[in-house]
Amino acid sequence: MPFIQHFSNEGLGHASFLLGDVERGVAAVVDPARDVDQYLRAARDAGVRITLVLDTHAHSDYLSGVGALVEAGAEAVAPIGATVEYPAIPGRHGRRLEVGSLVLELLHTPGHTPEHTAVLVHGLGGAGPVLLSGGSLLVGDVGRPDLLGDDAERAAAAEAMVRTMLDTVLALPDTVEVLPTHVGGSLCAGSIGAERSTTVAEQRADNPTLVAMLEDPAAVDRWLRPELLPPVPPFWARARALNLRGVPRPQRDHDAAPDQLAARDVAAVRAGVTMLDVRDAEAWSRSHVAGSINIPLHGSFSVWAASTVPELGPVWVVADDAASALEAHRELLAVRVEGVGHWFPAGQLGELAPALLDAGGVVGPEELAELLAAGEVTLVDVRDPGEVLARPLVGAVAVPATVLLRDPLAAPDGRLAVACASGYRAGIAASVLRRAGRADVVAVDGSPFDVAAAAGAVGAGRASGLAVW
């Protein structure tokens, strides 16, 4: 009996698929995450063995599990035209691979990346074949073509995406079910919908990017909408290169909790250790290890950790409990070769020497209103350009969080209040700026748009952001 099983990482906006034939006892994995134990367990439960694995493209947004599944005995297929360093069958357009009674047909679908390969799966039953579209056709959008190279290469990739959509994807029957790898929460497009699956017919009718592309394929900036795309995180180029080489299985298991540190050990933070505090911003503000980076353990933790934590060197975590430290370890391994080495209980921060501790760095909307009214801070908006365009924060200096993480010197001079839509990215950016020596930076915990309500209680203030936005 054929089957397909869906796996997801909500924080990364990533989906992957195990598909196989129970009667023949074989299975394949498409676009695996690095935590391959989840697929191996599911395969054992289904009574199949993973014999084939492939990525639709060399991913930039997470570390792939292809290399780890090759280590576990699977045979890999390279995306069409890609040069990979792990042993792999070369992909080619139209190639058909048998997995028991299933047939996986490779379709070259460049645009998001040059080697992009969608997989048309025959034999699952139902209304017909299923398209594992990777980062080509998405729910409500298409994969962004601006990940690699300069403007000329972006233009060539956009032209390739038009050909992919019009000549290959939309040439499929309208009834074909589409299962993308990039789903809501991914930064690989500007307007991905929340649904995990769709059909060719639904996207032909309701996908704004496709509609614009069909009306005028040459008007790239009309359907690409570059002003709405989030900035490319700094770790993406590194992740793509690692995935082309083949990422090995971690030396520490995903389920192996980091060792707990004693207070005397934390003094080693002075010696090249990155201290990552995964509590919420308010708890971090009350007391934290001086120089620690605050990334709360929810939302897009792994994306921001990869963009913030150095590529090399040990990472220690401050967490409320061992379960949180283990979760941080797992999430970090999705985007970084090494995970968390050790963790320190937040409840024992009081045992540290005062010189190792700090406090502050976070304000609420009401306190922000007072600071702005007194003209004491410059408001810095770290939302993405598309968010700023849709709803400007009057009086603020706009610098995307990804830019500040890459270059803290991009922040304005003087005392700063850093804000975003909810406070999550603001807290991360503020902690990085403080770690870089900017003790005069605070994060707004919450929405700065709430200041409009607080403004009446503190007076009109200067033209510094207290306008009703």
LOMIVO-388601 format. One record per residue (C-alpha): residue in one letter; x negated, y, z. Coordinates in pm, whole numbers, plus 50000, padded with zeros to 5 digits. Layout:
BEGIN
aXYZ ...
// end
This chain:
BEGIN
m500005000050000 p498505033849902 f498425062850148 i497095097950198 q496365113150540 h495855150150602 f493335164950851 s492995201650940 n490865226451130 e493145255951203 g490345279551305 l488505274750976 g491625272650760 h490275239550630 a492105208250515 s490635174450421 f492095141650304 l491695104350360 l493335083950086 g493225046950023 d494775013449956 v495574992150261 e496054960150059 r492604963449896 g491024976550219 v489265006950065 a489535044650102 a488015077949995 v487595111250171 v487855144649991 d486305176250141 p485355160750477 a484495181750779 r481235173850954 d483045155251233 v483325123251030 d484295102351333 q487885113751280 y487955097650933 l486145066151045 r488645061451330 a491625067351101 a490185043150845 r489735016151112 d493295021851232 a494575017750874 g492494986650812 v490385002250534 r486715010350476 i485585043950340 t483755035750017 l483845069349837 v483425105649941 l483295138449752 d483435175949799 t485485196149553 h482675221749566 a479645231549770 h481505247850056 s480375280650206 d482745282350502 y481855250750693 l479345222250704 s480455192250501 g480635156250621 v479595141550285 g476015135450399 a477195119350723 l479615096050541 v476825086150299 e474795077050607 a477795056150720 g477785036550393 a480075055550155 e479105063649796 a479195100749710 v480325118049392 a478735151749315 p480925181049207 i480735185748830 g477485202948735 a476165205349091 t472595195849174 v472725178449511 e469915163049716 y471945134349861 p472415102349655 a475505107249441 i477275096749122 p477275126948888 g480735141148834 r482075149148491 h485355162948362 g487905135548306 r485955109048495 r488295084148665 l487245066948987 e489125037049123 v489805033449495 g491825001549507 s495055008449321 l494425046049333 v492745064849050 l490925097549122 e490615118748806 l488005146548823 l488935180148668 h486305207148623 t487955238448763 p485275265648789 g485965300348920 h485775298249297 t482355282749240 p480715271248912 e480795234249005 h484335233949142 t486055200549083 a489725193949155 v490915158149202 l494115145449040 v495185114449234 h497245088349050 g499005059049216 l500355073949538 g503915069149419 g506565095849462 a507165121449188 g503815116449019 p500165125549066 v498935147649348 l496355175149288 l493725180049558 s492995215149439 g490135224149674 g489535261349644 s491095266549300 l494895269349323 l495975278549677 v499355285349832 g500045321349730 d496605328649584 v493555314449409 g490065309849549 r488015341649545 p485405342649264 d483065367449433 l481065344249659 l477945341249444 g475745366449273 d476205402049154 d479055420148977 a478245403948641 e478385369148792 r481595377848973 a483145388848643 a482045356248476 a483475336148765 a486765355248742 e486995347548369 a486315311048448 m489105311448708 v491565324848449 r490665296248211 t490935271248497 m494395282948593 l495855287248245 d494215258248061 t493885231748332 v495995236848643 l499115252048487 a498915226548206 l499855199848463 p503535189948503 d505525213648726 t506335184848962 v502695178549058 e502225183049432 v499275205549521 l497245200749840 p494535227649877 t491445225550095 h491545262650181 v494715269750379 g496035297650600 g493215311750813 s490515306750549 l488515336750428 c488195321150080 a491075342349948 g492955373350053 s496565361350077 i496815324150151 g500275313150268 a501005293050580 e502255261850397 r499935231950366 s501325219250035 t503165232449731 t503895223249369 v502705236749037 a506215249748971 e506415268349301 q503075285349244 r503905294148883 a506995312449010 d505945326449348 n502155330449356 p501515368249310 t497985362149189 l499105337448923 v501975359948817 a499565389148768 m497095366548590 l499745353748351 e500935389048273 d497455402548196 p494595377348229 a491975403748145 a492965427148429 v490745409548681 d490885436148950 r494665435048937 w494935398349032 l491685395549226 r492535426049441 p488945429549571 e489965457249812 l492055431550003 l489345405050033 p487645400950370 p483865406150366 v481855374550308 p480515362250645 p476715362150665 f476415324750727 w478185314350404 a475125313950179 r473295292650434 a476185267950463 r476415263550086 a472685256050062 l472895230850347 n475865213350188 l474045209349856 r471195192850045 g473515170450247 v474125177550616 p473115148850847 r475195136251135 p474505155951453 q471935141951693 r474425148451974 d477815132551925 h480845155051883 d482315138752192 a479175141952407 a479695169552661 p476755193552708 d474765190553029 q475715213753315 l473175239553427 a472345250553777 a472055287653857 r468255285753877 d468135273153517 v469955302953368 a466925325153420 a465625308253104 v468035330352908 r465095354152899 a463155329152688 g464905328052353 v468185311952455 t471445325352311 m474045326752589 l477565323152446 d480475331452678 v483695314952557 r486105330052812 d488635356952724 a487425392852699 e488995403753028 a487245376053225 w483965383353046 s484305420153134 r484585413153507 s481225395253519 h478955379253261 v475355370253196 a473605401453070 g473035399152696 s475625371752643 i477845371352335 n481565368952405 i483575347852159 p486825335252317 l487515298552253 h490595302152038 g491535316051699 s488655315151452 f485995307151711 s483765286751481 v483815313051203 w482735340551439 a480235318551621 a478555309951289 s478455346951197 t477025357251533 v474865329951684 p471325327151539 e470825298551294 l467975283851498 g467255281451869 p469105267952172 v472655278652256 w473995277152612 v477635282752693 v479375299452986 a482785282953022 d485495277453280 d485135239653269 a483445210353098 a486355205352857 s485925240952724 a482175235852690 l482785203852491 e485285221152265 a482765249052197 h480155222552116 r482465205551865 e483475238351701 l479865250051672 l478825217451504 a481365224551230 v479325254451113 r475855250851266 v473315222451247 e472935221651627 g475735225751878 v475675235252246 g472725223352450 h473885231552803 w476735249352979 f477105269753297 p480365271753501 a481825306853505 g482895301253865 q479235300553967 l478235333753810 g478015348954159 e475065326054233 l472925342753968 a470395369554053 p471945404454013 a469395412853742 l470925385553525 l474485398453556 d476475426053390 a480075438053395 g482345460453194 g482545464852821 v486325461952779 v489135487552805 g492885485252756 p494975507152524 e495915531252803 e492285536652905 l491395541252538 a494035568452513 e492415586952802 l488935583852654 l490135596452317 a492045625252474 a488885636052653 g486855632752334 e484475608652507 v484315580952245 t484245575251872 l486795549251769 v485365522051542 d487795500351345 v486265466151272 r489195451651076 d488765439450721 p489105464750435 g492485450950327 e493875455250678 v492565490850698 l494055499050359 a497445484850458 r497575503050792 p494885529350852 l493755537651203 v493725575551184 g490575591451323 a488605559051334 v485335550551160 a485875518250964 v483025493050979 p484035456250928 a483045432751208 t481025411050967 v478925441550878 l478255450251243 l477275414651326 r474765414451042 d473485449651110 p474245465551450 l472575497451324 a475605502551098 a477515514351405 p477825552151456 d475755569351722 g477175579152059 r479645562152289 l481915538452096 a485265521652147 v485555492051910 a489025481051800 c490715456151568 a494305443551541 s494395423451865 g491055427952041 y489495394551940 r487025407251680 a486505439451874 g485295420152178 i482865399851971 a481445430451794 a481165450352116 s479325422252294 v476855419552004 l476265457152006 r475715456752383 r473295427752344 a471425449052088 g470985476052353 r474135497052306 a475335498652667 d477675527252570 v480015504452369 v483375491152489 a485935468852320 v489655476252311 d491415445552453 g494695446252265 s496045466051974 p494795501951936 f498135509651775 d499625507352125 v497765539752205 a500515557952017 a502855548852302 a500305557752568 a499425590852402 g502515608252538 a501405601052892 v497935616052848 g498635646152632 a498045652852267 g494255651152288 r491955660152003 a492195648151644 s490375616751748 g492815588651686 l495825597751903 a498085604251609 v501025580451572 w499655555151322 
// end
